[in-house]
Amino acid sequence: MSSEPGKLFVVATPIGNLKDITERAIEVLSGVDCIAAEDTRHSARLLEHYGITSPMSALHEHNEQAQAPRLVERMQLGESVALISDAGTPLVSDPGLNLVRLARQAGISIIPIPGASAAIAAMSVSGLPSDRFCFEGFLPAKASARRKRLTEVVEESRTLIFYEAPHRILDCLADMVVCFGGERPAVMARELTKRFETVHGDNLAALQEWVASDPNQQKGEFVILVHGAEPQSGHELDEAARHTVETLLQELPLKQAVSLAVKITGLKKNAIYQYALSLQAKAD
Ligand code: SAM
């Protein structure tokens, strides 16, 4: 065994198409003493495809706490470890944070081997502003928590990027329509790099309808990108209108308060709705 400490390589793997792996990733995976994989059976397919025979050990959300210190010990004894997840870049909505943190604390060199990530691939083809973006990952599974999270980012001006699973895609889009308003531009990127790759952009209401009307569009893996909020020009609502919304919201549920405020002020529903949502988010 070497007296030099080993290294930790954080290696991106494909998000569908097995060819989306770098030469360097193959070289590193072939050369390490251990590949820490989220699901060893799943990754066996990729390793087999490239003739990589390095031994694997499982590192997933349920055993990471216990496994990470063991792997760090091995690296301190001179072994090198590569961390991979089922798809894309480890630690992006995937396990590995404990291991990377512990390795960093132990002074072990941590080397990124960059490659695919669904969020970045989706953004690169979305046509939405990409100079500043906000990765939100998975929304909470429960409807109330999901709406709360969406409400918290209603005023975010950067492009928002979400991951979603097929069994929640319709609920997720419906909640986005409620929270962001149906007019907000959005893009759905489904099954990227795979056979049924689809990238479809529209406003949220139309996008929701399009997905709801076609069961095929509800299958697979999804990235949803939502245009950031337009800057509120000194607030579209003047002080009197803001006061009206605030007062109504103290007495009525959101929908009723918004609808009455629109009648009283004669202002645009969306502006009033967004303001009411921002008040609600602050109150929660
Ligand atoms: N680490 C991965 C990455 O770098 O993108 C993400 C892992 S996360 C557990 C899995 C989620 O990523 C899926 O539910 C989906 O939202 C998104 N995703 C992964 N592969 C995808 C693909 N080929 N097309 C669209 N979305 C994908």
py3Dmol code that shows the C-alpha trace and the ligand (Angstrom):
import py3Dmol

protein = """\
ATOM      1  CA  MET A   1       0.000   0.000   0.000  1.00  0.00           C
ATOM      2  CA  SER A   2       1.274   3.518  -0.877  1.00  0.00           C
ATOM      3  CA  SER A   3       2.366   5.929   1.863  1.00  0.00           C
ATOM      4  CA  GLU A   4       0.799   8.793  -0.137  1.00  0.00           C
ATOM      5  CA  PRO A   5      -2.895   9.388   0.607  1.00  0.00           C
ATOM      6  CA  GLY A   6      -5.183   8.339  -2.225  1.00  0.00           C
ATOM      7  CA  LYS A   7      -7.482  10.675  -4.133  1.00  0.00           C
ATOM      8  CA  LEU A   8     -11.219  11.047  -4.438  1.00  0.00           C
ATOM      9  CA  PHE A   9     -12.498  11.494  -7.999  1.00  0.00           C
ATOM     10  CA  VAL A  10     -16.063  12.767  -8.405  1.00  0.00           C
ATOM     11  CA  VAL A  11     -17.014  11.409 -11.803  1.00  0.00           C
ATOM     12  CA  ALA A  12     -19.999  12.418 -13.961  1.00  0.00           C
ATOM     13  CA  THR A  13     -21.650   9.576 -15.891  1.00  0.00           C
ATOM     14  CA  PRO A  14     -24.257   9.698 -18.714  1.00  0.00           C
ATOM     15  CA  ILE A  15     -27.886  10.753 -18.135  1.00  0.00           C
ATOM     16  CA  GLY A  16     -29.204   8.293 -20.710  1.00  0.00           C
ATOM     17  CA  ASN A  17     -27.011   7.868 -23.757  1.00  0.00           C
ATOM     18  CA  LEU A  18     -24.068   5.673 -22.704  1.00  0.00           C
ATOM     19  CA  LYS A  19     -21.798   7.512 -25.135  1.00  0.00           C
ATOM     20  CA  ASP A  20     -22.025  10.686 -23.053  1.00  0.00           C
ATOM     21  CA  ILE A  21     -18.982   9.907 -20.956  1.00  0.00           C
ATOM     22  CA  THR A  22     -15.551  11.473 -21.261  1.00  0.00           C
ATOM     23  CA  GLU A  23     -12.341   9.624 -22.080  1.00  0.00           C
ATOM     24  CA  ARG A  24     -10.945  10.920 -18.822  1.00  0.00           C
ATOM     25  CA  ALA A  25     -13.876   9.468 -16.858  1.00  0.00           C
ATOM     26  CA  ILE A  26     -13.263   6.036 -18.399  1.00  0.00           C
ATOM     27  CA  GLU A  27      -9.556   6.279 -17.663  1.00  0.00           C
ATOM     28  CA  VAL A  28     -10.162   7.284 -14.033  1.00  0.00           C
ATOM     29  CA  LEU A  29     -12.860   4.651 -13.426  1.00  0.00           C
ATOM     30  CA  SER A  30     -10.572   1.981 -14.877  1.00  0.00           C
ATOM     31  CA  GLY A  31      -7.659   2.990 -12.684  1.00  0.00           C
ATOM     32  CA  VAL A  32      -9.139   3.479  -9.192  1.00  0.00           C
ATOM     33  CA  ASP A  33      -9.057   0.944  -6.362  1.00  0.00           C
ATOM     34  CA  CYS A  34     -12.761   1.365  -5.668  1.00  0.00           C
ATOM     35  CA  ILE A  35     -15.807   2.835  -7.377  1.00  0.00           C
ATOM     36  CA  ALA A  36     -18.359   4.070  -4.845  1.00  0.00           C
ATOM     37  CA  ALA A  37     -21.635   3.764  -6.756  1.00  0.00           C
ATOM     38  CA  GLU A  38     -25.160   4.783  -5.776  1.00  0.00           C
ATOM     39  CA  ASP A  39     -26.576   1.527  -7.135  1.00  0.00           C
ATOM     40  CA  THR A  40     -23.938  -1.054  -8.047  1.00  0.00           C
ATOM     41  CA  ARG A  41     -26.318  -3.120 -10.196  1.00  0.00           C
ATOM     42  CA  HIS A  42     -27.353  -0.060 -12.193  1.00  0.00           C
ATOM     43  CA  SER A  43     -23.765   1.108 -12.740  1.00  0.00           C
ATOM     44  CA  ALA A  44     -22.591  -2.405 -13.658  1.00  0.00           C
ATOM     45  CA  ARG A  45     -24.194  -1.886 -17.073  1.00  0.00           C
ATOM     46  CA  LEU A  46     -22.120   1.221 -17.785  1.00  0.00           C
ATOM     47  CA  LEU A  47     -18.906  -0.317 -16.476  1.00  0.00           C
ATOM     48  CA  GLU A  48     -19.467  -3.487 -18.469  1.00  0.00           C
ATOM     49  CA  HIS A  49     -20.100  -1.457 -21.618  1.00  0.00           C
ATOM     50  CA  TYR A  50     -16.664   0.145 -21.262  1.00  0.00           C
ATOM     51  CA  GLY A  51     -14.866  -2.966 -19.980  1.00  0.00           C
ATOM     52  CA  ILE A  52     -14.158  -1.349 -16.604  1.00  0.00           C
ATOM     53  CA  THR A  53     -13.443  -3.967 -13.944  1.00  0.00           C
ATOM     54  CA  SER A  54     -12.558  -1.848 -10.866  1.00  0.00           C
ATOM     55  CA  PRO A  55     -14.342  -3.162  -7.767  1.00  0.00           C
ATOM     56  CA  MET A  56     -17.512  -1.350  -6.737  1.00  0.00           C
ATOM     57  CA  SER A  57     -18.937  -0.581  -3.330  1.00  0.00           C
ATOM     58  CA  ALA A  58     -22.383   0.866  -2.642  1.00  0.00           C
ATOM     59  CA  LEU A  59     -22.750   4.428  -1.417  1.00  0.00           C
ATOM     60  CA  HIS A  60     -26.335   5.652  -1.288  1.00  0.00           C
ATOM     61  CA  GLU A  61     -28.481   7.895   0.883  1.00  0.00           C
ATOM     62  CA  HIS A  62     -29.214   5.071   3.353  1.00  0.00           C
ATOM     63  CA  ASN A  63     -25.614   4.007   4.048  1.00  0.00           C
ATOM     64  CA  GLU A  64     -23.598   7.118   3.231  1.00  0.00           C
ATOM     65  CA  GLN A  65     -23.254   8.174   6.874  1.00  0.00           C
ATOM     66  CA  ALA A  66     -21.593   4.861   7.741  1.00  0.00           C
ATOM     67  CA  GLN A  67     -19.764   4.273   4.461  1.00  0.00           C
ATOM     68  CA  ALA A  68     -18.142   7.691   4.031  1.00  0.00           C
ATOM     69  CA  PRO A  69     -15.721   7.384   6.996  1.00  0.00           C
ATOM     70  CA  ARG A  70     -14.694   3.896   5.821  1.00  0.00           C
ATOM     71  CA  LEU A  71     -13.902   5.172   2.344  1.00  0.00           C
ATOM     72  CA  VAL A  72     -11.962   8.113   3.768  1.00  0.00           C
ATOM     73  CA  GLU A  73      -9.924   5.677   5.865  1.00  0.00           C
ATOM     74  CA  ARG A  74      -9.123   3.681   2.751  1.00  0.00           C
ATOM     75  CA  MET A  75      -7.994   6.838   0.948  1.00  0.00           C
ATOM     76  CA  GLN A  76      -5.834   7.788   3.914  1.00  0.00           C
ATOM     77  CA  LEU A  77      -4.158   4.413   3.504  1.00  0.00           C
ATOM     78  CA  GLY A  78      -3.360   5.228  -0.118  1.00  0.00           C
ATOM     79  CA  GLU A  79      -6.327   3.859  -2.083  1.00  0.00           C
ATOM     80  CA  SER A  80      -8.020   5.986  -4.721  1.00  0.00           C
ATOM     81  CA  VAL A  81     -11.808   6.137  -4.938  1.00  0.00           C
ATOM     82  CA  ALA A  82     -14.174   7.280  -7.691  1.00  0.00           C
ATOM     83  CA  LEU A  83     -17.643   8.432  -6.717  1.00  0.00           C
ATOM     84  CA  ILE A  84     -20.429   7.967  -9.263  1.00  0.00           C
ATOM     85  CA  SER A  85     -24.217   8.168  -9.081  1.00  0.00           C
ATOM     86  CA  ASP A  86     -26.884   6.455 -11.177  1.00  0.00           C
ATOM     87  CA  ALA A  87     -26.804   9.265 -13.720  1.00  0.00           C
ATOM     88  CA  GLY A  88     -25.162  12.613 -14.307  1.00  0.00           C
ATOM     89  CA  THR A  89     -23.063  14.498 -11.817  1.00  0.00           C
ATOM     90  CA  PRO A  90     -22.820  13.131  -8.257  1.00  0.00           C
ATOM     91  CA  LEU A  91     -24.141  15.459  -5.518  1.00  0.00           C
ATOM     92  CA  VAL A  92     -26.539  17.157  -7.959  1.00  0.00           C
ATOM     93  CA  SER A  93     -29.763  15.824  -6.362  1.00  0.00           C
ATOM     94  CA  ASP A  94     -27.675  12.726  -5.668  1.00  0.00           C
ATOM     95  CA  PRO A  95     -25.640  11.245  -2.780  1.00  0.00           C
ATOM     96  CA  GLY A  96     -22.018  12.100  -2.028  1.00  0.00           C
ATOM     97  CA  LEU A  97     -22.041  15.235   0.117  1.00  0.00           C
ATOM     98  CA  ASN A  98     -20.984  13.400   3.297  1.00  0.00           C
ATOM     99  CA  LEU A  99     -18.123  11.695   1.523  1.00  0.00           C
ATOM    100  CA  VAL A 100     -16.861  14.888  -0.138  1.00  0.00           C
ATOM    101  CA  ARG A 101     -17.090  16.843   3.123  1.00  0.00           C
ATOM    102  CA  LEU A 102     -15.282  14.183   5.149  1.00  0.00           C
ATOM    103  CA  ALA A 103     -12.593  13.766   2.500  1.00  0.00           C
ATOM    104  CA  ARG A 104     -12.091  17.531   2.417  1.00  0.00           C
ATOM    105  CA  GLN A 105     -11.791  17.645   6.212  1.00  0.00           C
ATOM    106  CA  ALA A 106      -9.231  14.849   6.044  1.00  0.00           C
ATOM    107  CA  GLY A 107      -7.145  16.845   3.545  1.00  0.00           C
ATOM    108  CA  ILE A 108      -7.649  14.336   0.728  1.00  0.00           C
ATOM    109  CA  SER A 109      -7.386  15.691  -2.842  1.00  0.00           C
ATOM    110  CA  ILE A 110     -10.808  15.758  -4.468  1.00  0.00           C
ATOM    111  CA  ILE A 111     -10.805  15.908  -8.231  1.00  0.00           C
ATOM    112  CA  PRO A 112     -13.899  16.605 -10.353  1.00  0.00           C
ATOM    113  CA  ILE A 113     -14.251  14.688 -13.606  1.00  0.00           C
ATOM    114  CA  PRO A 114     -16.981  16.800 -15.229  1.00  0.00           C
ATOM    115  CA  GLY A 115     -19.615  15.603 -17.655  1.00  0.00           C
ATOM    116  CA  ALA A 116     -23.383  15.356 -18.048  1.00  0.00           C
ATOM    117  CA  SER A 117     -25.955  16.900 -15.768  1.00  0.00           C
ATOM    118  CA  ALA A 118     -29.641  17.017 -16.715  1.00  0.00           C
ATOM    119  CA  ALA A 119     -30.145  20.562 -15.408  1.00  0.00           C
ATOM    120  CA  ILE A 120     -27.361  22.037 -17.524  1.00  0.00           C
ATOM    121  CA  ALA A 121     -28.231  19.968 -20.606  1.00  0.00           C
ATOM    122  CA  ALA A 122     -31.858  21.139 -20.334  1.00  0.00           C
ATOM    123  CA  MET A 123     -30.899  24.760 -19.829  1.00  0.00           C
ATOM    124  CA  SER A 124     -28.561  24.717 -22.800  1.00  0.00           C
ATOM    125  CA  VAL A 125     -31.450  23.967 -25.181  1.00  0.00           C
ATOM    126  CA  SER A 126     -34.299  25.779 -23.403  1.00  0.00           C
ATOM    127  CA  GLY A 127     -33.863  29.211 -24.921  1.00  0.00           C
ATOM    128  CA  LEU A 128     -34.608  30.721 -21.507  1.00  0.00           C
ATOM    129  CA  PRO A 129     -32.153  33.256 -20.034  1.00  0.00           C
ATOM    130  CA  SER A 130     -29.107  31.258 -18.994  1.00  0.00           C
ATOM    131  CA  ASP A 131     -26.708  33.894 -17.699  1.00  0.00           C
ATOM    132  CA  ARG A 132     -28.187  33.581 -14.208  1.00  0.00           C
ATOM    133  CA  PHE A 133     -30.185  30.591 -13.037  1.00  0.00           C
ATOM    134  CA  CYS A 134     -31.405  29.014  -9.859  1.00  0.00           C
ATOM    135  CA  PHE A 135     -31.327  25.238  -9.434  1.00  0.00           C
ATOM    136  CA  GLU A 136     -34.234  24.148  -7.223  1.00  0.00           C
ATOM    137  CA  GLY A 137     -33.868  20.376  -7.707  1.00  0.00           C
ATOM    138  CA  PHE A 138     -36.849  18.265  -6.619  1.00  0.00           C
ATOM    139  CA  LEU A 139     -39.871  19.994  -5.135  1.00  0.00           C
ATOM    140  CA  PRO A 140     -41.407  18.474  -1.989  1.00  0.00           C
ATOM    141  CA  ALA A 141     -43.707  15.516  -2.678  1.00  0.00           C
ATOM    142  CA  LYS A 142     -46.617  16.820  -0.579  1.00  0.00           C
ATOM    143  CA  ALA A 143     -48.885  19.332  -2.303  1.00  0.00           C
ATOM    144  CA  SER A 144     -48.930  21.891   0.518  1.00  0.00           C
ATOM    145  CA  ALA A 145     -45.139  21.881   0.921  1.00  0.00           C
ATOM    146  CA  ARG A 146     -44.684  22.018  -2.846  1.00  0.00           C
ATOM    147  CA  ARG A 147     -46.899  25.074  -3.188  1.00  0.00           C
ATOM    148  CA  LYS A 148     -45.147  26.729  -0.283  1.00  0.00           C
ATOM    149  CA  ARG A 149     -41.753  26.213  -1.932  1.00  0.00           C
ATOM    150  CA  LEU A 150     -43.056  27.515  -5.273  1.00  0.00           C
ATOM    151  CA  THR A 151     -44.529  30.552  -3.545  1.00  0.00           C
ATOM    152  CA  GLU A 152     -41.150  31.285  -1.995  1.00  0.00           C
ATOM    153  CA  VAL A 153     -39.568  31.600  -5.451  1.00  0.00           C
ATOM    154  CA  VAL A 154     -42.397  33.444  -7.221  1.00  0.00           C
ATOM    155  CA  GLU A 155     -40.397  36.666  -7.286  1.00  0.00           C
ATOM    156  CA  GLU A 156     -37.095  35.049  -8.233  1.00  0.00           C
ATOM    157  CA  SER A 157     -35.853  36.809 -11.365  1.00  0.00           C
ATOM    158  CA  ARG A 158     -33.373  34.100 -12.415  1.00  0.00           C
ATOM    159  CA  THR A 159     -34.440  31.143 -14.568  1.00  0.00           C
ATOM    160  CA  LEU A 160     -35.690  28.400 -12.237  1.00  0.00           C
ATOM    161  CA  ILE A 161     -34.705  24.775 -12.828  1.00  0.00           C
ATOM    162  CA  PHE A 162     -36.640  21.887 -11.266  1.00  0.00           C
ATOM    163  CA  TYR A 163     -36.322  18.112 -11.420  1.00  0.00           C
ATOM    164  CA  GLU A 164     -39.521  16.081 -11.422  1.00  0.00           C
ATOM    165  CA  ALA A 165     -40.611  12.453 -11.420  1.00  0.00           C
ATOM    166  CA  PRO A 166     -43.267  11.107 -13.828  1.00  0.00           C
ATOM    167  CA  HIS A 167     -45.903  10.368 -11.171  1.00  0.00           C
ATOM    168  CA  ARG A 168     -45.866  13.990 -10.012  1.00  0.00           C
ATOM    169  CA  ILE A 169     -45.396  15.867 -13.272  1.00  0.00           C
ATOM    170  CA  LEU A 170     -49.053  16.816 -13.724  1.00  0.00           C
ATOM    171  CA  ASP A 171     -49.531  17.958 -10.122  1.00  0.00           C
ATOM    172  CA  CYS A 172     -46.287  19.865 -10.307  1.00  0.00           C
ATOM    173  CA  LEU A 173     -47.276  21.737 -13.483  1.00  0.00           C
ATOM    174  CA  ALA A 174     -50.743  22.454 -12.061  1.00  0.00           C
ATOM    175  CA  ASP A 175     -49.182  23.969  -8.938  1.00  0.00           C
ATOM    176  CA  MET A 176     -46.792  26.013 -11.048  1.00  0.00           C
ATOM    177  CA  VAL A 177     -49.748  27.468 -12.958  1.00  0.00           C
ATOM    178  CA  VAL A 178     -51.415  28.391  -9.662  1.00  0.00           C
ATOM    179  CA  CYS A 179     -48.311  29.895  -8.096  1.00  0.00           C
ATOM    180  CA  PHE A 180     -46.479  31.533 -11.026  1.00  0.00           C
ATOM    181  CA  GLY A 181     -49.567  32.308 -13.142  1.00  0.00           C
ATOM    182  CA  GLY A 182     -50.413  30.582 -16.434  1.00  0.00           C
ATOM    183  CA  GLU A 183     -48.663  33.218 -18.547  1.00  0.00           C
ATOM    184  CA  ARG A 184     -45.122  32.527 -17.313  1.00  0.00           C
ATOM    185  CA  PRO A 185     -42.918  31.008 -20.068  1.00  0.00           C
ATOM    186  CA  ALA A 186     -41.567  27.549 -19.279  1.00  0.00           C
ATOM    187  CA  VAL A 187     -39.817  24.623 -20.924  1.00  0.00           C
ATOM    188  CA  MET A 188     -40.142  20.923 -20.239  1.00  0.00           C
ATOM    189  CA  ALA A 189     -37.117  18.770 -21.136  1.00  0.00           C
ATOM    190  CA  ARG A 190     -37.990  15.078 -21.036  1.00  0.00           C
ATOM    191  CA  GLU A 191     -35.819  11.992 -21.504  1.00  0.00           C
ATOM    192  CA  LEU A 192     -32.766  13.978 -22.579  1.00  0.00           C
ATOM    193  CA  THR A 193     -30.229  12.043 -24.660  1.00  0.00           C
ATOM    194  CA  LYS A 194     -32.660   9.103 -24.884  1.00  0.00           C
ATOM    195  CA  ARG A 195     -34.927   7.741 -27.578  1.00  0.00           C
ATOM    196  CA  PHE A 196     -37.965   9.834 -26.679  1.00  0.00           C
ATOM    197  CA  GLU A 197     -36.123  13.045 -25.956  1.00  0.00           C
ATOM    198  CA  THR A 198     -38.590  15.941 -26.037  1.00  0.00           C
ATOM    199  CA  VAL A 199     -38.038  19.614 -25.359  1.00  0.00           C
ATOM    200  CA  HIS A 200     -41.211  21.677 -25.409  1.00  0.00           C
ATOM    201  CA  GLY A 201     -41.659  25.316 -24.468  1.00  0.00           C
ATOM    202  CA  ASP A 202     -44.813  27.393 -24.011  1.00  0.00           C
ATOM    203  CA  ASN A 203     -46.468  29.397 -21.293  1.00  0.00           C
ATOM    204  CA  LEU A 204     -47.178  27.346 -18.161  1.00  0.00           C
ATOM    205  CA  ALA A 205     -50.932  27.019 -18.751  1.00  0.00           C
ATOM    206  CA  ALA A 206     -50.457  25.743 -22.318  1.00  0.00           C
ATOM    207  CA  LEU A 207     -47.595  23.486 -21.272  1.00  0.00           C
ATOM    208  CA  GLN A 208     -49.730  21.930 -18.546  1.00  0.00           C
ATOM    209  CA  GLU A 209     -52.565  21.344 -20.995  1.00  0.00           C
ATOM    210  CA  TRP A 210     -50.203  19.834 -23.564  1.00  0.00           C
ATOM    211  CA  VAL A 211     -48.745  17.364 -21.062  1.00  0.00           C
ATOM    212  CA  ALA A 212     -52.185  16.515 -19.602  1.00  0.00           C
ATOM    213  CA  SER A 213     -53.580  15.734 -23.068  1.00  0.00           C
ATOM    214  CA  ASP A 214     -50.839  13.252 -24.017  1.00  0.00           C
ATOM    215  CA  PRO A 215     -50.018  10.323 -21.675  1.00  0.00           C
ATOM    216  CA  ASN A 216     -46.742   9.767 -23.546  1.00  0.00           C
ATOM    217  CA  GLN A 217     -45.539  13.160 -22.351  1.00  0.00           C
ATOM    218  CA  GLN A 218     -46.064  12.049 -18.748  1.00  0.00           C
ATOM    219  CA  LYS A 219     -43.462   9.269 -18.926  1.00  0.00           C
ATOM    220  CA  GLY A 220     -39.759   9.300 -18.159  1.00  0.00           C
ATOM    221  CA  GLU A 221     -37.493  11.847 -16.526  1.00  0.00           C
ATOM    222  CA  PHE A 222     -38.156  15.559 -16.496  1.00  0.00           C
ATOM    223  CA  VAL A 223     -36.479  18.893 -16.083  1.00  0.00           C
ATOM    224  CA  ILE A 224     -38.837  21.857 -15.868  1.00  0.00           C
ATOM    225  CA  LEU A 225     -37.420  25.305 -16.469  1.00  0.00           C
ATOM    226  CA  VAL A 226     -39.441  28.377 -15.615  1.00  0.00           C
ATOM    227  CA  HIS A 227     -38.655  31.907 -16.763  1.00  0.00           C
ATOM    228  CA  GLY A 228     -37.725  34.158 -13.861  1.00  0.00           C
ATOM    229  CA  ALA A 229     -40.160  36.833 -12.655  1.00  0.00           C
ATOM    230  CA  GLU A 230     -40.115  40.063 -14.628  1.00  0.00           C
ATOM    231  CA  PRO A 231     -38.761  42.855 -12.441  1.00  0.00           C
ATOM    232  CA  GLN A 232     -41.684  44.637 -10.799  1.00  0.00           C
ATOM    233  CA  SER A 233     -41.207  48.202 -12.036  1.00  0.00           C
ATOM    234  CA  GLY A 234     -41.257  50.008  -8.703  1.00  0.00           C
ATOM    235  CA  HIS A 235     -44.144  47.618  -8.047  1.00  0.00           C
ATOM    236  CA  GLU A 236     -46.908  47.779 -10.586  1.00  0.00           C
ATOM    237  CA  LEU A 237     -49.200  48.482  -7.665  1.00  0.00           C
ATOM    238  CA  ASP A 238     -49.364  51.902  -6.114  1.00  0.00           C
ATOM    239  CA  GLU A 239     -49.644  52.357  -2.377  1.00  0.00           C
ATOM    240  CA  ALA A 240     -53.462  52.439  -2.376  1.00  0.00           C
ATOM    241  CA  ALA A 241     -53.657  49.198  -4.362  1.00  0.00           C
ATOM    242  CA  ARG A 242     -51.121  47.497  -2.117  1.00  0.00           C
ATOM    243  CA  HIS A 243     -53.131  48.591   0.925  1.00  0.00           C
ATOM    244  CA  THR A 244     -56.313  47.164  -0.631  1.00  0.00           C
ATOM    245  CA  VAL A 245     -54.657  43.787  -1.258  1.00  0.00           C
ATOM    246  CA  GLU A 246     -53.124  43.686   2.223  1.00  0.00           C
ATOM    247  CA  THR A 247     -56.455  44.487   3.897  1.00  0.00           C
ATOM    248  CA  LEU A 248     -58.460  41.992   1.854  1.00  0.00           C
ATOM    249  CA  LEU A 249     -55.888  39.295   2.443  1.00  0.00           C
ATOM    250  CA  GLN A 250     -56.245  39.705   6.195  1.00  0.00           C
ATOM    251  CA  GLU A 251     -59.934  38.816   5.927  1.00  0.00           C
ATOM    252  CA  LEU A 252     -60.263  36.522   2.905  1.00  0.00           C
ATOM    253  CA  PRO A 253     -58.622  33.511   1.257  1.00  0.00           C
ATOM    254  CA  LEU A 254     -56.115  34.371  -1.481  1.00  0.00           C
ATOM    255  CA  LYS A 255     -58.333  33.765  -4.497  1.00  0.00           C
ATOM    256  CA  GLN A 256     -61.237  35.844  -3.179  1.00  0.00           C
ATOM    257  CA  ALA A 257     -58.938  38.614  -1.987  1.00  0.00           C
ATOM    258  CA  VAL A 258     -57.297  38.822  -5.415  1.00  0.00           C
ATOM    259  CA  SER A 259     -60.560  38.770  -7.305  1.00  0.00           C
ATOM    260  CA  LEU A 260     -62.061  41.538  -5.137  1.00  0.00           C
ATOM    261  CA  ALA A 261     -58.882  43.619  -5.338  1.00  0.00           C
ATOM    262  CA  VAL A 262     -58.997  43.401  -9.140  1.00  0.00           C
ATOM    263  CA  LYS A 263     -62.600  44.693  -9.099  1.00  0.00           C
ATOM    264  CA  ILE A 264     -61.827  47.496  -6.666  1.00  0.00           C
ATOM    265  CA  THR A 265     -58.598  48.728  -8.271  1.00  0.00           C
ATOM    266  CA  GLY A 266     -59.249  47.878 -11.928  1.00  0.00           C
ATOM    267  CA  LEU A 267     -55.599  46.730 -12.154  1.00  0.00           C
ATOM    268  CA  LYS A 268     -54.198  43.623 -13.861  1.00  0.00           C
ATOM    269  CA  LYS A 269     -55.005  40.356 -12.108  1.00  0.00           C
ATOM    270  CA  ASN A 270     -51.500  38.972 -12.501  1.00  0.00           C
ATOM    271  CA  ALA A 271     -49.850  41.951 -10.775  1.00  0.00           C
ATOM    272  CA  ILE A 272     -52.269  41.729  -7.878  1.00  0.00           C
ATOM    273  CA  TYR A 273     -51.953  37.970  -7.674  1.00  0.00           C
ATOM    274  CA  GLN A 274     -48.163  38.088  -7.587  1.00  0.00           C
ATOM    275  CA  TYR A 275     -48.240  40.729  -4.876  1.00  0.00           C
ATOM    276  CA  ALA A 276     -50.735  38.714  -2.801  1.00  0.00           C
ATOM    277  CA  LEU A 277     -48.558  35.611  -3.182  1.00  0.00           C
ATOM    278  CA  SER A 278     -45.479  37.501  -2.036  1.00  0.00           C
ATOM    279  CA  LEU A 279     -47.362  38.696   1.057  1.00  0.00           C
ATOM    280  CA  GLN A 280     -48.477  35.168   1.805  1.00  0.00           C
ATOM    281  CA  ALA A 281     -44.933  33.805   1.412  1.00  0.00           C
ATOM    282  CA  LYS A 282     -43.637  36.397   3.878  1.00  0.00           C
ATOM    283  CA  ALA A 283     -46.389  35.512   6.357  1.00  0.00           C
ATOM    284  CA  ASP A 284     -45.728  31.713   6.231  1.00  0.00           C
TER     285      ASP A 284
END
"""
ligand_1 = """\
27
SAM
N -27.232 13.764 -10.793
C -28.201 13.940 -11.848
C -27.777 15.117 -12.725
O -26.631 15.530 -12.680
O -28.629 15.609 -13.472
C -29.594 14.079 -11.309
C -30.046 12.915 -10.493
S -31.680 13.044 -9.897
C -31.764 11.711 -8.751
C -32.640 12.389 -11.190
C -33.506 13.466 -11.849
O -32.735 14.193 -12.788
C -34.655 12.904 -12.640
O -35.788 12.640 -11.826
C -34.927 14.021 -13.628
O -35.654 15.053 -13.008
C -33.506 14.504 -13.910
N -32.961 13.751 -15.053
C -31.989 12.807 -15.019
N -31.764 12.333 -16.262
C -32.596 12.994 -17.090
C -32.849 12.953 -18.485
N -32.194 12.104 -19.261
N -33.780 13.777 -19.002
C -34.464 14.637 -18.216
N -34.273 14.713 -16.889
C -33.358 13.906 -16.329
"""
view = py3Dmol.view(width=600, height=400)
view.addModel(protein, "pdb")
view.setStyle({"model": 0}, {"cartoon": {"style": "trace"}})
view.addModel(ligand_1, "xyz")
view.setStyle({"model": 1}, {"stick": {}})
view.zoomTo()
view.show()
